[in-house]
Structure formats: C-alpha cells, structure tokens
C-alpha cells in the first residue's frame, strides 16, 4: 500500500495513478532521461577541444575560444528556456521540443566529423574544411539551445510529479537526479575518449571523432524516446507565468517611477525599490530586495568559472604534451577529466560529514567563508597547472620562430666530416652520425663548408621550418635537403621516417605501417605510430632483418640505414636512431594535484553557493537565483575569451599564473563583501510582512465596518423622528 492510495483525487491530479515503492512511476523515465542527456552532453564536450585542434585544424587559441563561447551559450540559454516553459509552452512541451533540437545538433556534430564526406582524393584528410566547420558550428548552436533550454525544466518537472505528502520521496528523487548527472558525466568522459582513439573511415583510417560524437547523439535520441514513452504518466502543470519577468517588470517600474519623481519636492524613500509601491505589493518588493542582496554577491563569482571551465580546454591541451602511460593503463588526454566527477563523488560526503563539522568546532565556518576558501583552492589549482607547464616547457623542443630557420646535417659517409656554417662553430660529425641539435639561423640563407674533400654549399631554407641535409657518401651524388616536422606530432603519436644510405633500394615495413621502397640515398615519408614496441622489417631482394624500437608519446625519429649496413641478427646495432623531437616525458599524474584542488574548490564553492543562495531567497524566487547563478557561469567563459584577446602572453605557464592571480584578487574582494553581509531568514521576513498585511487588512475592514455603522446610524435618525410625528 502506498500513500497515494489514501488520496485518489490527489493521486490523479499529480498524474501518478501507479507508484513503485512510494515513488510515481513517471519519475523513473525522468531519471533515465537525465542520465542519457548528461552522458550525451559531457561525452561530446570531453573530446570537443581536441576535435577543434586535430580535425578542424584550429590552433590552441582558436580552439580554446570556440570551446568557451559554446559553454557560455549553454549557460545563457537556460534563462530563455525557463521563460518559454513558465510563460508559454509549459515544462513538458519545452523539454520535448528542445530535446528534438538537441538531438539534431548532436547528429550534426557526428556527421561533421566524418572525414570521408569531403575526402575526394582519399588521403584521409577532408578537402573542404569549410563544410565541416559550418556543420559543426550549426550543431553546437543547436546543442546549446537544447541543453541550456531544458536545464531549468527537467529537475523542476520531476519535482512536480510528487504530491505534497511525498516530501521525503521528492528529496530522495533530487539526490538520485544529481547522482545521475555525475554518473553520466563520469561514464561519458571515460568512454568517449576511448571511442575517439579508435581508427575508422571508409577510404582511410583516422581518429574516430564521428563515433565519439555519434554515441552521445544516440544517447540523446534514447533520452528523448524514454521521456516521450512516459508521457501518459506525467503530471503536466499549466504555465503559471514566469517570476523572472515579474521581477524585471517591478525593477523597471521602480527605476522609471524614481526618474519621474527625481525632483526634490518628492520625499526620499528608504530603498530605491520602494518607488514600485504604487503598482506592486510590499511583499513582492521585499522579496526582490532579498534576491538583489544575494545577486550583488554574485558579481565577483564569474572569475571562479573562468578558471574552472578551462579544465576542459587548456588542461586537456596540456595533457596532449604529457606521458599518459600508467603501466597497465594508458590514459588519453581527454580522459583526465574523469578525475573531476570521481573526486566530486568522493569529496562531497567527506566534506559534509567530516571536514565541515571539524572546522565548525574551531570557528564559525559560514557558507560565504566556504565559498571564499573554494575560490582560493581554484587559484591554487592554476598555480599547480602553471608549475606543471613549466616542467613541460623544459622538455619541449625549441622550434624556429617565423623569422628563423633550423637545419640538421646527417653525415652519410662512413668517415668523419667537419662542417662549418655561418654563425656557428665548426662541428665534426662521425660517420653515419648527425648534428646533436638543430642549428638555428636568423636568415633563410645558409652557407656550409665541408672538410675533407672540400666543398661549399649555399642553401635556401624556409622561415619557421626545420630541415635535414644529407651529406652523400660520394661527392658526385646529389645533396638531399628535406623539410622536417616543425611541431610535435598530433594526439601523442610518433612520427617516423627512414633514410637509406645504401646503394640499393630497401623495403621497410612493420605491422602498424608500411614505409614502402626507400630509394638509395633518400628519405621515406613520415608515418605516425602509436606508443609501444614496434618491430620494423628491413629487406632487399635477398635478405631481411628486424629492427625494434620502443616508442613513447609525441616523439619524432629519423632512422638511418648506413652504407655499411649488414643484414643479420646484429643489424639492430647498425642503424642510427636520430631523435628529432623528444617524447613527452612529464607524466600525466602531475595533473592530479590541480584536478584535486579545482574539484575541492568546486565542492566548497559551487555546492555551498547554491545552498547559501537558496537559504537567503524567498521560496518563489529560487528560479531567479538559479538563472543568476547560471549567468555567472556564462560570464566566466566570456571572460576567458576577453583575456585571450587582451593578454597575449608568450608562455602558457604565464597564462595560468595570470588567471590564478586574478582569482586571488577577486577572492580578497569577495571576502570583504562577505564580511559585511548579514544573514537573514526569508521565511521570517515574509511571515512578518504577511502579518502586517493581514493587520492592515483587518484594520481596513474595521474602518469600513465603522463607516458603514456610522452611515447606518445617520440614515436611521431622520426616520425615527418622522415616525414620532
């Protein structure tokens, strides 16, 4: 037996004709819908910045800017969704219509990531990036409208399904609801990077962004279907009008009325909102005053979100330059984001049940103090990220600027050669060896002299490029100048090529790549290989041998097969391995401290901030505060865009320190604002105002009664005199 059975009328009114364990069946559809929708959103977002960089070929700055513009839009549209739901369509229809828009956007993103659509020459690269960029931007706009529009509706719609006597079940529902949000986020940020790392394609195999976006698109379709299936069981409240519009109208009228009565002949009022008393009741005005006190505290908060949301952009790009080998497990750069939901699920109960009570015993750890500490923790996280970036920069290759060129010289002869170049000291190269580092020139012209046997060579090099020059084994042979990579290989792969110093061609193959025939005294093309042990088979018409090499992440090697190379079991030692770009050596585990501090900051700032806001606002104004809170997230992402345009710093670690310093300053300002804030009990204030209204209403009624009685007596006097006569 359930509570609903005791009151069939109420049960029917809430659309809960059946229940399981005291819960309306309809809420199970809502919970499944939320899990699938959050999986869809966070799964797509997890790989988004890498899609921008490696598929659409945006640079780091543009990829970061577009990512944060998208996130900002996602947090601006909830205001629109709330107004549409409360004033026009109702929550149910709003969720349905915007979920369709959402699903179309996800499908558009998946289609935009299929490189074969425009790959007419079948080389694995789209020939029309404009098509893919345009389709992906349309998809992102539709997703932002969908996910933002339904954000304020789904949780509230779930709460509507419960009757007044099901308060306990309603609280449990919200706990499960937010657990689904974190569960969907956690699973999606684990799974979609794995899907992205797969190779797929019709004509050529590339990173499978189409699958990484396709699975979230499928989950969004599932979310929509599940929600529609439960349609007949939902309680669908009619639109009652949006409180945010009432608040805006009241504020607008107050400002307009104050402007009309700006002359000194009109007496001043205690608060500028009191100028709305001519049109709006005192209770609404008092409620808006309480909300504005909280919204004033929101002013510094966007800077926290400026830092927090960069874990999906800058931190992910940082992870692409690190070593993700954890032994039995290899972590993809975009999978590091899973640390955040894991830590949230761990830290929330620990902070609530252990840390906060212990601190409370020492001093009053108010919500605003918690939020201040949370902001400081986020700043610490970015200081940690800056230190990690400094360690990464120490291991990064120094590539030429746009006004420089770089050259490496490889001696293909078996005997030593002394090389003299302009602006560099003479260098003696042993047989089958290369210069230890690239030689940097401030001009695109380089003159090179060789001893013994003489010879002077004048080269024309490309600005901002790296090159390798082959010194032939015999002077009459042609000199070979080849352009090298001028940046680290994408997505942690390793760029490999072979140089054949023999007089006969050789064929180089491996299980992962086929380099084909390498002609005498020439290069093969670069091929990209993933980390791990790779065995290359080198063969000519008669013989073959195997050469093995262990690769890490993000390196580039040139393997030189010397003229005196002999096939056999010892060929492993005959090949010269030239490291053009060092592998990523800074371990990805070094990002864990920054994720820990940013998550600790989120728990203390975000969770506490919502709790504080709700405790300080009237019950009918919580939607206004939710809109204000989401707006701070949007503004925070817009600040990222502004800082990127205004403060162009040459070093990435300097950007991390800049953001951290900015938040420390804002944290100090917020602590001052919090110090002067006085906590209130909105319910108590509302009760007093209602009592005053009731008292005034009672007095008004008494006056009316007195007037009526007096009028009645005045009316009866002449009548009594006339009767006596």
Residue pairs with C-beta under 8 A, 6 or more apart in sequence:
2 19
2 22
3 22
3 163
3 165
3 166
4 10
4 11
4 16
4 19
4 22
4 24
4 163
4 166
5 11
7 163
7 165
10 163
10 164
10 165
11 17
11 163
13 163
13 235
14 24
14 160
14 161
14 162
14 163
14 235
15 24
15 26
15 161
15 233
15 234
15 235
15 236
16 24
16 25
16 26
16 161
16 162
16 163
16 233
16 235
17 233
18 24
18 25
18 233
19 25
20 28
22 166
22 169
23 166
23 169
23 172
23 173
24 161
24 162
24 233
25 230
25 233
26 161
26 230
26 233
26 234
26 235
27 158
27 161
27 162
27 173
28 230
29 226
29 227
29 229
29 230
29 233
30 154
30 157
30 158
30 161
30 177
30 227
30 230
31 158
31 173
31 176
31 177
31 180
32 223
32 226
33 154
33 223
33 224
33 226
33 227
34 154
34 155
34 177
34 180
34 181
34 184
34 223
35 180
35 183
35 184
35 223
36 184
36 219
36 220
36 222
36 223
36 226
37 99
37 102
37 147
37 150
37 154
37 184
37 219
37 220
37 223
38 180
38 181
38 183
38 184
38 185
38 188
39 184
39 185
39 187
39 188
39 216
39 219
40 102
40 106
40 188
40 216
40 217
40 219
40 220
40 223
41 143
41 147
41 188
41 216
42 184
42 185
42 188
42 189
43 188
43 189
43 191
43 192
43 212
43 215
43 216
43 219
44 106
44 109
44 143
44 192
44 212
44 213
44 216
45 71
45 312
46 188
46 189
46 192
46 193
46 312
46 334
46 335
46 337
47 192
47 193
47 196
47 209
47 212
47 213
47 334
48 67
48 70
48 312
49 63
49 64
49 67
49 312
49 313
49 316
49 317
49 334
50 196
50 316
50 320
50 333
50 334
50 491
51 113
51 136
51 209
51 212
51 213
52 58
52 62
52 63
52 66
52 67
53 59
53 60
53 63
53 317
53 490
54 207
54 490
54 491
55 113
55 115
55 132
55 207
55 209
56 129
56 132
56 133
56 136
57 129
58 66
60 317
61 644
63 313
63 317
64 310
64 313
64 314
64 317
64 640
64 644
65 640
65 641
65 644
67 312
67 313
68 309
68 310
68 313
68 637
68 638
68 640
68 641
69 637
69 638
69 641
70 140
70 143
70 144
71 309
71 312
71 633
71 634
71 637
72 633
72 634
72 635
72 637
72 638
72 641
73 140
73 141
73 144
73 148
73 634
74 143
74 144
74 147
74 148
74 634
75 148
75 630
75 631
75 633
75 634
75 637
76 148
76 630
76 631
76 634
77 144
77 145
77 147
77 148
77 149
77 151
78 148
78 149
78 151
78 152
78 626
78 627
78 630
79 244
79 627
79 630
79 631
80 148
80 149
81 94
81 98
81 148
81 149
81 150
81 151
81 152
81 153
82 152
82 153
82 242
82 244
82 623
82 627
83 242
83 244
83 245
84 94
84 149
85 91
85 94
85 152
85 153
85 239
86 239
86 240
86 241
86 242
86 243
86 623
87 239
87 241
87 242
87 245
88 239
89 97
89 239
90 236
90 237
90 238
90 239
91 153
91 156
91 157
91 160
91 236
91 237
92 157
92 231
92 234
92 236
94 149
94 150
94 153
95 150
95 153
95 154
95 157
95 227
96 224
96 227
96 228
98 145
98 146
98 149
98 150
99 146
99 150
99 220
99 223
99 224
99 227
100 224
101 142
101 145
101 146
101 149
102 142
102 143
102 145
102 146
102 147
102 150
102 220
102 224
103 146
103 217
103 220
103 221
103 224
104 142
105 138
105 139
105 140
105 141
105 142
105 143
105 144
105 145
105 146
106 139
106 143
106 213
106 216
106 217
106 220
107 139
107 217
108 135
108 136
108 138
108 139
108 142
109 136
109 139
109 140
109 143
109 213
109 217
110 210
110 213
110 214
110 217
111 117
111 135
111 210
112 132
112 133
112 135
112 136
112 139
112 213
113 132
113 136
113 209
113 210
113 212
113 213
114 210
115 124
115 125
115 126
115 132
115 201
115 204
115 206
115 210
116 201
116 202
116 203
117 126
117 131
117 132
118 126
118 127
118 128
118 131
118 132
119 125
119 126
119 127
119 203
119 204
120 127
121 127
122 203
122 204
123 204
124 201
124 203
124 204
124 205
124 206
126 132
151 630
152 623
152 626
152 627
152 630
155 174
155 177
156 623
157 234
158 173
158 174
158 177
159 170
159 173
159 174
160 235
160 237
161 234
161 235
162 169
162 170
162 173
182 341
182 344
182 345
185 340
185 341
186 338
186 341
186 342
186 345
188 216
189 334
189 335
189 337
189 338
189 341
190 335
190 338
191 215
192 212
192 215
192 216
192 334
193 212
193 332
193 333
193 334
193 335
194 332
194 335
195 208
195 211
195 212
195 215
196 207
196 208
196 209
196 211
196 212
196 332
196 334
197 207
197 208
197 332
198 207
198 208
198 211
199 205
199 206
199 207
199 208
200 206
200 208
200 210
200 211
201 208
207 491
242 623
243 620
243 621
243 623
243 624
244 623
244 624
244 627
246 284
247 288
247 291
247 621
247 624
250 273
250 276
250 279
250 280
250 284
250 285
250 288
251 273
251 276
251 288
253 275
253 276
253 279
253 280
254 272
254 273
254 274
254 275
254 276
254 285
255 272
255 275
257 275
257 276
257 278
257 279
258 272
258 275
261 275
269 275
271 289
273 285
273 288
273 289
273 292
274 285
276 285
277 285
281 693
282 689
282 692
282 693
283 686
283 689
283 690
283 693
286 685
286 686
286 689
287 618
287 620
287 621
287 682
287 686
288 621
290 616
290 617
290 618
290 621
290 680
290 682
290 685
291 617
291 618
291 621
291 624
291 625
293 616
293 677
293 680
294 612
294 613
294 616
294 617
294 625
294 628
295 625
295 628
296 673
297 368
297 670
297 673
297 674
297 677
298 628
298 629
298 631
298 632
300 666
300 669
300 670
300 673
301 609
301 632
301 636
301 670
302 632
302 633
302 635
302 636
302 638
302 639
303 375
303 636
303 639
303 662
303 663
303 666
304 374
304 375
304 378
304 601
304 605
304 636
304 663
304 666
305 632
305 633
305 635
305 636
305 637
306 636
306 637
306 639
306 640
306 643
306 659
306 662
306 663
307 378
307 379
307 381
307 382
307 598
307 659
307 660
307 663
308 378
308 598
308 601
308 602
308 636
309 633
309 636
309 637
309 640
310 640
310 659
311 337
311 340
311 595
311 598
312 337
313 640
314 385
314 652
314 655
314 656
315 336
315 337
315 385
315 591
315 594
315 595
316 333
316 334
316 336
316 337
317 333
318 385
318 388
318 389
318 392
318 591
318 652
319 333
319 334
319 336
319 588
319 591
320 333
320 491
320 492
320 554
321 392
321 396
321 488
321 554
321 584
321 586
322 333
322 392
322 553
322 584
322 586
322 587
322 588
322 590
322 591
323 552
323 553
323 583
323 584
323 585
323 586
323 587
323 588
324 330
324 331
324 332
324 333
324 492
324 553
324 588
325 531
325 552
325 553
325 587
326 588
326 589
330 531
331 588
333 491
333 492
333 588
336 588
336 591
336 595
339 591
339 592
339 595
339 596
339 599
340 595
340 598
340 599
340 602
343 595
343 596
343 599
343 600
344 599
344 602
344 603
347 599
347 600
347 603
348 603
348 607
351 603
351 604
356 365
356 370
359 365
366 674
366 679
367 608
367 609
367 611
367 612
367 615
368 612
368 670
368 674
368 677
369 674
370 604
370 605
370 608
371 604
371 605
371 608
371 609
371 612
371 670
371 674
372 667
372 670
372 671
372 674
373 604
374 600
374 601
374 602
374 603
374 604
374 605
374 606
374 608
375 601
375 605
375 663
375 666
375 667
375 670
376 601
376 663
376 664
376 667
377 597
377 598
377 600
377 601
377 604
377 605
378 597
378 598
378 601
378 602
378 605
378 663
379 660
379 661
379 663
379 664
379 667
380 597
380 601
380 660
381 593
381 594
381 595
381 596
381 597
381 598
381 601
381 660
382 594
382 656
382 657
382 659
382 660
382 663
383 656
383 657
383 660
384 593
384 594
384 597
385 591
385 594
385 656
386 653
386 654
386 656
386 657
386 660
387 653
388 586
388 590
388 591
388 594
389 651
389 652
389 653
389 656
390 653
391 586
391 590
392 586
393 651
393 652
393 653
395 582
395 584
395 585
395 586
396 488
397 488
397 581
397 582
398 440
399 406
399 466
399 486
399 487
400 406
400 440
400 463
400 464
400 465
400 466
400 486
401 464
402 463
402 464
403 442
403 463
403 464
404 440
404 441
404 442
404 463
404 464
405 440
405 441
405 443
405 444
405 446
405 461
405 462
405 463
405 464
405 465
405 466
405 467
406 438
406 439
406 440
406 441
406 465
406 466
406 467
407 421
407 438
407 439
407 441
407 446
407 459
407 461
407 466
407 467
407 468
407 469
408 434
408 435
408 437
408 438
408 439
408 466
408 467
408 468
408 469
408 484
408 578
408 580
409 419
409 427
409 429
409 434
409 435
409 439
409 448
409 468
409 469
409 471
410 433
410 434
410 468
410 469
410 470
410 471
410 499
410 558
410 560
410 578
411 417
411 429
411 430
411 431
411 432
411 433
411 434
411 471
412 432
412 470
412 471
412 472
412 473
412 499
412 501
412 521
412 560
412 562
412 563
413 431
413 432
413 471
413 472
413 473
413 563
414 431
414 432
414 473
414 562
414 563
414 564
415 431
416 428
416 429
416 430
416 431
417 428
417 429
417 450
417 451
417 452
417 471
418 426
418 427
418 428
418 429
418 450
418 451
418 452
419 426
419 427
419 428
419 429
419 435
419 448
419 449
419 450
419 471
420 426
420 427
420 448
420 449
420 450
420 451
421 439
421 441
421 446
421 447
421 448
421 449
422 441
422 445
422 446
422 447
423 441
423 442
424 439
427 435
429 435
429 471
431 562
432 501
432 560
432 562
432 563
432 564
432 576
433 576
434 468
434 558
434 560
434 576
434 578
438 466
441 461
444 460
444 461
444 462
444 463
445 458
445 459
445 460
445 461
446 458
446 459
446 461
447 456
447 457
447 458
447 459
448 456
448 457
448 458
448 459
448 469
449 455
449 456
449 457
450 456
450 457
450 471
453 475
455 475
457 469
457 479
459 467
459 469
459 481
461 467
462 483
464 486
465 483
465 484
465 486
466 483
466 484
466 485
466 486
466 580
467 481
467 482
467 483
467 484
468 481
468 482
468 484
468 558
468 580
469 479
469 480
469 481
469 482
470 479
470 480
470 481
470 482
470 499
470 521
471 479
472 478
472 479
472 480
472 521
473 501
473 521
473 563
477 521
478 521
480 521
480 522
480 523
482 523
484 556
484 580
485 495
485 526
485 556
485 580
485 581
488 554
488 556
488 581
489 495
489 528
489 554
489 555
489 556
489 581
490 528
492 530
492 531
492 553
492 554
492 584
493 528
493 529
493 530
493 553
493 554
494 528
494 529
494 530
494 531
494 551
494 552
494 553
494 554
494 555
494 556
494 557
494 583
495 526
495 527
495 528
495 555
495 556
495 557
495 580
495 581
496 513
496 526
496 527
496 528
496 529
496 551
496 556
496 557
496 559
497 515
497 523
497 524
497 525
497 526
497 527
497 557
497 558
497 559
498 508
498 515
498 518
498 523
498 524
498 536
498 558
498 559
498 560
498 561
499 518
499 522
499 523
499 524
499 558
499 559
499 560
499 561
500 506
500 518
500 519
500 520
500 521
500 522
500 524
500 561
501 521
501 560
501 561
501 562
501 563
501 565
502 520
502 561
502 562
502 563
502 565
503 520
503 563
504 520
504 540
505 517
505 518
505 519
505 520
505 540
506 517
506 518
506 538
506 539
506 540
506 561
507 515
507 516
507 517
507 518
507 538
507 539
507 540
508 515
508 516
508 518
508 524
508 536
508 537
508 538
509 515
509 536
509 537
510 529
510 534
510 535
510 536
510 537
511 534
511 535
512 529
512 530
512 534
513 527
513 528
513 529
515 524
515 525
515 527
515 536
516 524
518 524
518 561
526 556
529 551
530 551
531 551
531 552
531 553
532 550
532 551
533 548
533 549
533 550
533 551
534 548
534 549
534 550
534 551
535 546
535 547
535 548
536 546
536 547
536 548
536 549
536 559
537 544
537 545
537 546
538 544
538 545
538 546
538 547
538 561
538 567
538 571
539 545
539 567
540 567
543 567
543 568
544 567
545 567
545 568
545 569
545 571
545 572
546 571
546 572
547 559
547 571
547 572
547 575
548 572
549 557
549 559
549 577
551 557
551 583
552 583
552 584
552 585
553 583
553 584
554 581
554 583
554 584
555 579
555 581
555 582
555 583
555 584
556 579
556 580
556 581
557 577
557 578
557 579
557 580
558 577
558 578
558 580
559 575
559 576
559 577
559 578
560 575
560 576
560 577
560 578
561 574
561 575
562 574
562 575
562 576
564 574
565 571
565 574
565 575
566 574
609 629
610 629
613 622
613 625
613 629
614 622
614 625
615 682
616 679
616 680
616 682
617 624
617 625
617 682
618 682
618 686
619 682
619 683
643 658
643 659
647 655
647 658
649 655
649 658
